[in-house]
Amino acid sequence: MSGSNSTQKWSLDEARSAIKTAFILRIFSEDSVPKMRYTDIERDIASWGQTRTLHPKMLSKAIVDLRNKGDLKLEVKGKEKWYSYNLKEDRTELISLHANVDATIVNNSSRVGGIADFDEGWSYYGIPDVIKSRFRPKLRRASRSFIERINNIFEEEFDVFVKATIATAKGRVDARDVRTAEKCLWRLYDIVSSSGWNDNLQLLAYRKLEQVAPGSVSLITTKVAKELPSREDGRITYIADSLGVPREKVTQAIDFIQETHRGIQKLLDALPNADKEKITTRLSAMITARYSLVGVIR
């Protein structure tokens, strides 16, 4: 479509989605189903930093369409019309819609400019190039501090999980095996948390530890996963060649991973199925969150 961004038209589907998202964002922030006027909806959508202007006629058309579909309810109070959203989507759908809004905002802000350090794991958008040199060092310091605080939160929560797991095992599992499992759980945490692990070794770790944290291995969907040979001997050679290290070093890393797996698995096997399932479900969730966390703050 030609023309400037401000004159590009919204489709009816886009307008409907934006209206639904405006309500859903308020649900997240207010933890209840909000009521909004036309001007509230219009203002909320405009606040996302869209590069295109949603024409009032298209917004009105989308509101009428959503009312006809039963997605919006109208309540007239005096001269004012208040709309509420007939929430149908489950939590997963709400999160998806929320993520779409974040993606839209990031995409629009990136056109203004930005700064990032992907090795350290932070990025900022909406900063014009003319001032980014002054902002970069200050935002880097702020990001490092924030990342450290987030890491501390995960470590605290993992500590709670480990202590609960050990408490469940005491009296049921040999004391030596309990101590070994505690050490191995923290090894697993270090594997997940370490940014220094090469993807190849990390993939091997997840393949093995999938047995004690079901579902976590699906996170590793990089190109490496497709290239690794299926046989362990072939994987060792592949990793050693790609890293430029002796096979012995890779073998030692794999032995470390397998030892970690055995230490955790031995504890789990000694527990009743209900406790085992509870622990593995929580462990999988902790690993998933630690590995895949992405935060958006506006």
C-alpha positions in Angstrom: 0.0 0.0 0.0 1.4 3.4 -1.0 1.3 6.6 1.0 2.5 7.6 4.4 2.0 5.4 7.5 -0.5 8.0 8.9 -2.8 7.6 5.8 -2.7 3.8 5.5 -6.1 2.4 6.3 -7.0 -0.1 9.0 -8.9 -3.1 8.0 -12.1 -4.1 9.8 -10.3 -7.1 11.3 -7.4 -5.0 12.6 -9.9 -2.5 14.1 -11.9 -5.3 15.8 -8.7 -6.9 17.2 -7.5 -3.5 18.5 -10.8 -2.9 20.3 -10.7 -6.3 21.9 -7.1 -5.8 22.9 -7.9 -2.4 24.5 -10.4 -4.1 26.8 -8.1 -7.1 27.5 -5.2 -4.8 28.5 -7.5 -3.1 31.0 -8.6 -6.5 32.3 -4.9 -7.3 33.0 -4.3 -4.0 34.8 -7.6 -3.8 36.6 -8.3 -7.5 37.2 -11.9 -7.0 36.3 -14.1 -6.6 33.2 -14.0 -2.8 32.5 -16.5 -0.5 30.9 -15.3 2.0 28.3 -16.7 4.8 26.3 -15.9 5.4 22.6 -13.4 8.0 23.6 -11.7 5.7 26.1 -11.3 3.0 23.4 -10.0 5.5 20.9 -7.5 7.0 23.4 -6.2 3.6 24.5 -5.5 2.5 21.0 -3.8 5.7 20.2 -1.6 5.4 23.2 0.1 2.3 21.8 2.1 4.5 19.5 0.6 3.3 16.2 2.1 4.9 13.1 -1.3 4.7 11.5 -4.4 6.6 12.6 -7.5 4.6 13.2 -10.2 6.6 11.4 -13.3 7.3 13.6 -15.6 5.8 10.9 -13.7 2.5 11.0 -13.6 2.5 14.8 -17.4 3.0 14.9 -17.9 0.3 12.3 -15.8 -2.2 14.2 -17.7 -1.4 17.5 -21.0 -2.0 15.8 -19.7 -5.2 14.2 -18.5 -6.5 17.6 -21.9 -5.6 19.2 -23.7 -7.5 16.5 -21.4 -10.5 17.1 -22.1 -10.4 20.8 -18.5 -9.5 21.7 -19.4 -6.0 23.1 -22.3 -5.1 25.3 -23.8 -1.6 25.3 -25.1 0.2 28.4 -26.6 3.7 28.1 -26.2 6.0 31.0 -27.8 9.4 30.4 -26.1 10.7 27.3 -23.1 8.4 27.6 -22.7 5.0 26.0 -20.6 2.5 27.9 -19.2 -0.7 26.3 -18.1 -3.8 28.1 -16.3 -6.8 26.6 -18.0 -10.2 26.7 -15.0 -12.2 27.6 -14.8 -15.5 25.8 -11.2 -16.3 25.4 -9.3 -18.5 27.8 -6.1 -17.3 29.6 -3.9 -18.6 26.8 -5.7 -16.5 24.3 -5.5 -13.4 26.5 -1.8 -13.8 26.8 -1.5 -14.2 23.1 -3.4 -11.0 22.5 -1.3 -9.2 25.0 1.8 -10.4 23.3 0.5 -9.1 20.0 0.1 -5.6 21.5 3.7 -5.7 22.8 5.0 -6.8 19.4 3.1 -4.0 17.7 4.5 -1.4 20.1 8.0 -2.7 19.8 7.8 -2.8 16.0 6.5 0.8 15.8 9.0 2.1 18.3 11.9 0.4 16.5 11.3 2.7 13.5 12.2 5.6 15.8 15.5 4.0 16.8 16.9 2.0 19.6 19.8 0.5 21.5 20.5 -3.1 22.4 23.1 -5.6 23.7 21.9 -9.0 22.9 24.8 -10.7 24.6 23.8 -9.1 27.9 20.1 -9.6 27.1 18.5 -6.2 26.9 17.1 -3.8 24.3 15.3 -0.5 24.2 13.2 0.9 21.4 11.9 4.4 20.7 15.1 6.3 21.3 16.1 8.5 18.3 19.7 8.1 17.1 20.6 11.7 17.9 20.4 11.0 21.6 21.2 7.3 22.0 24.9 7.8 22.7 23.9 9.7 25.9 21.3 7.1 27.0 23.2 4.0 26.2 25.6 3.8 29.2 22.9 4.8 31.7 20.4 2.3 30.3 23.1 -0.4 30.3 23.7 0.1 34.0 20.0 0.1 34.7 19.5 -3.0 32.6 22.4 -4.9 34.4 20.9 -4.0 37.7 17.4 -5.1 36.7 18.6 -8.4 35.2 20.5 -9.1 38.4 17.3 -8.5 40.4 15.3 -10.8 38.1 18.0 -13.5 38.4 17.8 -13.1 42.2 14.0 -13.7 42.1 14.5 -16.9 40.1 17.2 -18.1 42.4 15.0 -17.4 45.5 12.1 -19.3 44.0 14.3 -22.2 42.9 15.6 -22.3 46.5 12.0 -22.6 47.8 11.4 -25.4 45.3 14.5 -27.3 46.2 13.8 -27.1 50.0 10.2 -28.3 49.4 11.5 -31.2 47.3 14.0 -32.2 49.9 11.4 -31.9 52.7 9.2 -34.3 50.7 12.0 -36.8 50.3 13.3 -36.8 53.8 12.4 -40.0 55.7 11.4 -41.7 52.4 14.7 -41.6 50.6 18.2 -42.5 51.8 19.9 -39.4 53.3 22.9 -39.7 51.0 20.6 -39.8 47.9 18.7 -36.7 49.2 22.0 -34.8 49.6 23.1 -35.8 46.1 19.7 -34.9 44.6 19.9 -31.4 46.2 23.3 -30.9 44.7 22.1 -32.1 41.3 19.1 -29.8 41.3 21.3 -26.8 41.8 23.6 -28.1 39.0 20.6 -28.2 36.8 19.7 -24.6 37.7 23.3 -23.5 36.9 23.0 -25.3 33.5 19.8 -23.4 32.7 21.0 -20.1 34.0 24.5 -20.1 32.5 24.8 -17.9 29.5 28.3 -19.4 28.9 27.0 -22.8 27.8 27.3 -23.5 24.2 24.0 -24.3 22.5 25.3 -27.8 21.5 26.1 -28.8 25.1 23.0 -27.2 26.4 20.9 -29.2 23.9 22.5 -32.4 25.2 21.7 -31.4 28.7 18.1 -30.8 27.9 17.7 -34.0 26.0 18.9 -36.0 29.0 17.1 -33.9 31.6 13.8 -34.1 29.7 13.1 -37.2 31.7 13.0 -35.3 35.0 11.5 -32.1 33.6 9.1 -33.1 30.9 8.4 -30.5 28.2 11.5 -28.3 28.8 13.4 -29.8 25.9 10.9 -28.5 23.4 12.3 -25.0 24.1 15.5 -25.9 22.3 14.4 -25.5 18.7 17.5 -23.9 17.3 19.3 -24.9 14.1 21.7 -26.9 16.3 19.0 -29.3 17.2 18.4 -30.3 13.6 22.1 -30.7 12.8 23.2 -32.9 15.8 23.7 -36.6 14.8 21.3 -39.0 16.5 24.1 -41.3 17.9 25.9 -40.1 21.0 29.4 -40.8 19.6 28.5 -38.8 16.5 27.2 -35.9 18.6 30.5 -35.9 20.6 32.5 -35.6 17.4 30.2 -32.9 16.0 30.4 -30.8 19.2 34.1 -31.2 19.6 34.7 -30.2 16.0 32.3 -27.2 16.1 33.8 -25.9 19.4 37.4 -26.7 18.5 38.0 -28.6 21.7 39.2 -32.2 22.4 36.6 -35.0 22.5 37.6 -35.7 26.1 36.3 -32.3 27.1 32.9 -32.9 25.5 32.8 -36.4 27.1 33.4 -34.9 30.5 30.6 -32.4 30.0 28.2 -35.2 29.0 29.3 -37.3 32.0 28.5 -34.3 34.2 25.0 -34.0 32.6 24.3 -37.7 33.0 25.5 -37.7 36.6 23.2 -34.7 37.3 20.3 -36.6 35.7 21.0 -39.8 37.7 21.1 -37.9 41.0 17.7 -36.3 40.5 16.1 -39.4 38.9 17.1 -41.6 41.8 15.3 -39.4 44.3 12.2 -39.2 42.1 12.1 -43.0 41.6 11.9 -43.5 45.4 8.9 -41.2 45.8 5.2 -42.0 45.3 3.9 -41.2 41.8 1.8 -38.3 43.1 4.8 -36.6 44.7 7.0 -37.4 41.7 4.5 -35.9 39.3 4.1 -32.7 41.4 7.9 -32.2 41.6 8.6 -32.9 37.9 5.7 -30.5 36.9 7.1 -27.8 39.1 10.7 -28.4 37.9 9.6 -28.3 34.3 7.8 -25.0 34.9 10.8 -23.5 36.7 13.2 -24.5 33.8 10.8 -23.2 31.2 10.4 -19.8 32.9 14.1 -19.5 33.6 15.0 -20.3 30.0 12.3 -18.5 28.1 11.5 -15.4 30.1 11.0 -12.2 28.2 9.9 -9.1 30.0 8.2 -6.0 28.5 8.0 -2.8 30.6 6.5 0.4 29.3 
